[in-house]
Amino acid sequence: MQLVFFRPSLSIEESRRLLESLTKMFEQIHGGEHISTVFP
């Protein structure tokens, strides 16, 4: 499990895009599957 903290100034949509990019990169390097969720 990975926890990612974003600045409060980022919008939910920006946070989702960054998280999706990060999880895709992590998956390419390490393999496996991912589920990502942004909690406001």
Backbone hydrogen bonds, N-H to C=O, Kabsch-Sander energy under -0.5 kcal/mol:
donor,donor_aa,acceptor,acceptor_aa,energy
10,L,7,R,-1.7
15,S,11,S,-2.4
16,R,12,I,-2.4
17,R,13,E,-2.2
18,L,14,E,-2.5
19,L,15,S,-2.6
20,E,16,R,-2.5
21,S,17,R,-2.2
22,L,18,L,-2.5
23,T,19,L,-2.7
24,K,20,E,-2.1
25,M,21,S,-2.1
26,F,22,L,-2.5
27,E,23,T,-2.4
28,Q,24,K,-2.2
29,I,25,M,-1.9
30,H,26,F,-2.8
31,G,27,E,-2.4
39,F,37,T,-0.5
